[in-house]
Amino acid sequence: MTRRHHDVGGNPDAAGAIVRNGKPDAPWQVAFTATLWALINREKPLMSLDEMRRGVEDMRPEEYDAMPYYDRQTLAVTSAMVERGYLTWGEVEDRIAKLASLR
Protein backbone atom coordinates (compact mmCIF):
# COMPACT_ATOMS: atom_id res chain seq x y z
CA MET A 1 0.00 0.00 0.00
CA THR A 2 1.33 3.41 -0.94
CA ARG A 3 1.57 5.97 1.81
CA ARG A 4 -0.21 9.24 1.34
CA HIS A 5 1.72 12.48 1.60
CA HIS A 6 0.59 13.32 5.13
CA ASP A 7 1.44 9.84 6.49
CA VAL A 8 4.95 10.26 7.87
CA GLY A 9 4.67 8.03 10.94
CA GLY A 10 7.66 5.74 11.37
CA ASN A 11 9.57 7.34 8.50
CA PRO A 12 12.33 9.59 9.91
CA ASP A 13 13.22 10.85 6.41
CA ALA A 14 9.70 12.02 5.62
CA ALA A 15 9.45 14.95 8.02
CA GLY A 16 11.60 17.35 9.95
CA ALA A 17 11.95 17.50 13.68
CA ILE A 18 8.88 18.24 15.76
CA VAL A 19 9.21 21.77 17.07
CA ARG A 20 7.89 22.10 20.60
CA ASN A 21 8.05 25.76 21.45
CA GLY A 22 5.64 25.65 24.38
CA LYS A 23 3.67 28.51 22.84
CA PRO A 24 -0.01 28.34 23.79
CA ASP A 25 -2.64 28.19 21.07
CA ALA A 26 -3.97 31.52 19.83
CA PRO A 27 -7.51 32.43 20.94
CA TRP A 28 -8.91 31.67 17.46
CA GLN A 29 -7.33 28.21 17.60
CA VAL A 30 -8.95 27.48 20.96
CA ALA A 31 -12.29 28.73 19.58
CA PHE A 32 -11.88 26.54 16.49
CA THR A 33 -11.25 23.44 18.62
CA ALA A 34 -14.30 24.19 20.77
CA THR A 35 -16.41 24.71 17.64
CA LEU A 36 -15.19 21.45 16.12
CA TRP A 37 -16.16 19.49 19.23
CA ALA A 38 -19.54 21.25 19.33
CA LEU A 39 -20.16 20.13 15.74
CA ILE A 40 -19.26 16.48 16.31
CA ASN A 41 -20.12 15.83 19.96
CA ARG A 42 -23.87 16.15 19.98
CA GLU A 43 -26.86 13.83 19.77
CA LYS A 44 -27.17 14.52 16.02
CA PRO A 45 -23.65 15.44 14.90
CA LEU A 46 -23.41 18.06 12.17
CA MET A 47 -20.26 16.34 10.89
CA SER A 48 -17.85 13.60 11.90
CA LEU A 49 -14.22 13.75 12.89
CA ASP A 50 -13.58 11.33 10.02
CA GLU A 51 -14.88 13.95 7.57
CA MET A 52 -12.37 16.47 8.87
CA ARG A 53 -9.60 13.90 8.73
CA ARG A 54 -10.53 13.00 5.15
CA GLY A 55 -10.48 16.66 4.18
CA VAL A 56 -6.95 17.04 5.49
CA GLU A 57 -5.74 13.76 4.00
CA ASP A 58 -7.20 14.59 0.57
CA MET A 59 -5.26 17.85 0.24
CA ARG A 60 -2.72 18.05 -2.55
CA PRO A 61 0.83 17.68 -1.15
CA GLU A 62 1.79 21.27 -2.04
CA GLU A 63 -1.39 22.59 -0.38
CA TYR A 64 -0.84 20.43 2.71
CA ASP A 65 2.80 21.53 3.07
CA ALA A 66 1.97 25.22 2.63
CA MET A 67 -0.56 25.34 5.48
CA PRO A 68 -0.02 25.32 9.22
CA TYR A 69 -1.87 22.70 11.25
CA TYR A 70 -4.90 24.77 12.24
CA ASP A 71 -5.31 26.19 8.74
CA ARG A 72 -5.55 22.65 7.33
CA GLN A 73 -8.09 21.70 9.98
CA THR A 74 -10.14 24.85 9.40
CA LEU A 75 -10.26 24.31 5.64
CA ALA A 76 -11.27 20.67 6.12
CA VAL A 77 -14.11 21.52 8.54
CA THR A 78 -15.33 24.35 6.32
CA SER A 79 -15.30 22.01 3.31
CA ALA A 80 -17.32 19.42 5.25
CA MET A 81 -19.87 22.08 6.25
CA VAL A 82 -20.20 23.14 2.60
CA GLU A 83 -20.50 19.51 1.44
CA ARG A 84 -23.31 18.94 3.93
CA GLY A 85 -25.11 22.09 2.80
CA TYR A 86 -24.82 24.08 6.02
CA LEU A 87 -22.78 26.81 4.30
CA THR A 88 -21.88 27.90 0.80
CA TRP A 89 -18.43 28.98 -0.33
CA GLY A 90 -19.99 32.36 -1.14
CA GLU A 91 -21.09 32.77 2.48
CA VAL A 92 -17.64 31.79 3.70
CA GLU A 93 -15.96 34.27 1.34
CA ASP A 94 -18.39 37.05 2.35
CA ARG A 95 -17.64 36.44 6.04
CA ILE A 96 -13.89 36.46 5.42
CA ALA A 97 -14.21 39.75 3.53
CA LYS A 98 -16.28 41.26 6.35
CA LEU A 99 -13.76 40.20 8.98
CA ALA A 100 -10.88 41.51 6.87
CA SER A 101 -12.60 44.89 6.58
CA LEU A 102 -12.68 45.16 10.38
CA ARG A 103 -8.92 45.09 10.65
C-alpha positions in Angstrom: 0.0 0.0 0.0 1.3 3.4 -0.9 1.6 6.0 1.8 -0.2 9.2 1.3 1.7 12.5 1.6 0.6 13.3 5.1 1.4 9.8 6.5 5.0 10.3 7.9 4.7 8.0 10.9 7.7 5.7 11.4 9.6 7.3 8.5 12.3 9.6 9.9 13.2 10.8 6.4 9.7 12.0 5.6 9.4 15.0 8.0 11.6 17.4 9.9 12.0 17.5 13.7 8.9 18.2 15.8 9.2 21.8 17.1 7.9 22.1 20.6 8.1 25.8 21.5 5.6 25.6 24.4 3.7 28.5 22.8 0.0 28.3 23.8 -2.6 28.2 21.1 -4.0 31.5 19.8 -7.5 32.4 20.9 -8.9 31.7 17.5 -7.3 28.2 17.6 -9.0 27.5 21.0 -12.3 28.7 19.6 -11.9 26.5 16.5 -11.2 23.4 18.6 -14.3 24.2 20.8 -16.4 24.7 17.6 -15.2 21.4 16.1 -16.2 19.5 19.2 -19.5 21.2 19.3 -20.2 20.1 15.7 -19.3 16.5 16.3 -20.1 15.8 20.0 -23.9 16.2 20.0 -26.9 13.8 19.8 -27.2 14.5 16.0 -23.7 15.4 14.9 -23.4 18.1 12.2 -20.3 16.3 10.9 -17.8 13.6 11.9 -14.2 13.8 12.9 -13.6 11.3 10.0 -14.9 14.0 7.6 -12.4 16.5 8.9 -9.6 13.9 8.7 -10.5 13.0 5.1 -10.5 16.7 4.2 -6.9 17.0 5.5 -5.7 13.8 4.0 -7.2 14.6 0.6 -5.3 17.8 0.2 -2.7 18.1 -2.5 0.8 17.7 -1.1 1.8 21.3 -2.0 -1.4 22.6 -0.4 -0.8 20.4 2.7 2.8 21.5 3.1 2.0 25.2 2.6 -0.6 25.3 5.5 0.0 25.3 9.2 -1.9 22.7 11.2 -4.9 24.8 12.2 -5.3 26.2 8.7 -5.5 22.7 7.3 -8.1 21.7 10.0 -10.1 24.8 9.4 -10.3 24.3 5.6 -11.3 20.7 6.1 -14.1 21.5 8.5 -15.3 24.3 6.3 -15.3 22.0 3.3 -17.3 19.4 5.3 -19.9 22.1 6.3 -20.2 23.1 2.6 -20.5 19.5 1.4 -23.3 18.9 3.9 -25.1 22.1 2.8 -24.8 24.1 6.0 -22.8 26.8 4.3 -21.9 27.9 0.8 -18.4 29.0 -0.3 -20.0 32.4 -1.1 -21.1 32.8 2.5 -17.6 31.8 3.7 -16.0 34.3 1.3 -18.4 37.0 2.4 -17.6 36.4 6.0 -13.9 36.5 5.4 -14.2 39.7 3.5 -16.3 41.3 6.3 -13.8 40.2 9.0 -10.9 41.5 6.9 -12.6 44.9 6.6 -12.7 45.2 10.4 -8.9 45.1 10.7 
